[in-house]
């Protein structure tokens, strides 16, 4: 045992000097690298030698520890072969599994290497268990000396590739002995052994003699293995987390009954042979039958009264679906009372199904009703409109767009769709996914709608309508909606007349590439002669006119299918877990997230003013916003810096 206490660190105080503190020392000691192997390496010399051999030998280990590059992408790394890279006879194997690459991670977790001195015979007494030995000894019997600091470590974080051993496969051995040896005589012997123009090259595969002493003869591997089995360099991160509603009682895991599963049925094909559901999902029907028999819905508790609320919601939905067989969920949100709203998804799954494609996508359809069976369901087709980002960049335009309704609200028309969802041409609707019958209150669209001719069979793109009829209605909505967003409620009657009398779906189909484009008043636009004396080729001039006219007719509003991201935020129908208990205090904070979403949609940092950016920051960090407004005078465009 060492006698110099100045270089030693006491592990723990003894009872007699329990109030004493350990001495402090400066760690002016060597810095060394280390290797963290995914192996069980003991202190036995043979175990250490084997670990080094699995890393390719002492020289590769030294090179990996002294690599200067600190970037992982530029490091060569240390290769670890799990089968040691050699066969039992000591000769190198050609068919070895790919190594795991270890990279240096400097300054990540510095640790101190300690030299611990114990009384002689202590380790034998405790069977080599250092922890038990230290726990049973007093501080006077133990001396610890810091000898080095590990300042960077080679760590192996790649996924291990598959093991390949083809020692007893004849074709593998032939390949190894010829190409693997890199000797010309072996090359020549191997090539000469291959017959010329072999008519049956695979005939001898099943008749090969292999070493049957091998427990798993690899008779199926008659070719070299692929260069890499796994295309993933790092293990997949599953981000697994435990169920927050799970708990243990008496050691038995049990999931809390706060949430139950939804069984909404979906139809994924518009083909004629596809049948629509006529009954609820069998698992949902089983749970509902159990609830009717016991008075408690499975997965809930009796005191939650989920079953009673569900029955009340079902009665309301059945009445609504009798009046209107196809609904948009946002319309139902204003009709179902708030106190039973938490049961709406289960109730909807009991009375309706959904299409994931086609003109009735994103609607709830009464079980047994097939909208493809009759044109009477054409008026329930959905059209989705959205304000383009270039319009939302304008602060004046964004102010004209009404905020979306809260998740649960009260319709201004009792028992029916809120009037603010309808498109009348006099105000911007609450929601831009509109069913056709919510458009016909606008006189121009009503005129087009009254003169439509339905198709003999519906299709996935336009449903029962001809494409031209839908194009007319879409053009009117886009034009009027774009005007109202800009604060203009006086529409051009000539434009509306032109849209109603369109002969073709697209302007470019009217007269070909050389025809001159007329404006809604019937006048011919003579092109750029007023702005420039330089002549413009007629074809280029006409193409520019068509592009400008079509862009102007769109009026900053786009149409088409709703984006999945938007629907996820607005409909939130992908959540299969239904909350049992109604949320409390929803009226206080229900609008916060939606306000933020609307603000996020309209806010563009590239075009926002300095004050708008400060206001934006103040929502999350008022102190930072106040400091920025006080210390900064404004923004400078990057081109002027």
Secondary structure, DSSP 8 states (H G I E B T S, - for coil): ----GGG-B-SS--GGGTT----------EEEEEEE-SS---SSHHHHHHHHHHTT-HHHHHHHHT-----GGG---EEE-TTTTB-TTS-B-SS----EEEEEEEEEEEEEEEEEE--TTHHHHTTT-HHHHHHHS-GGG-EEEEEEEEEEEEEE-B--------TT-HHHHHHHHHTTTT-HHHHHHHHHTS-TT-TTTTTTSTT----TTSTT--TT--S---S-S---SB---------TTEEEETTEEEE-TTEEE---EEE----TT-----S--HHHHHHHHHHHHHSS-TTS-GGGTHHHHHHHHHHHHHHHHHH-SEE-HHHHHTTS-GGGGGGHHHHHHHHEEEESSSTTBT-EEETT--TTS-GGGGGG-EEEEEE-HHHHTSHHHHHTS-----SS---SSTTS--GGGS--SSS--S-SEEEGGGTTTSHHHHHHHHT----SS-BTTTBTS-HHHHHHHHHHHHHHHHHHHTT-----HHHHHHHHT-SSSSGGGSS-TTS--B-TTS-B---GGGT-SS---HHHHHHHHHHHHHHHHHTTEEEES--HHHHHHHT--S--EEESS--TTHHHHHHHHHHHHHHHHH--TTT--HHHHHHHHHHH-HHHHHHHHHH------GGG-
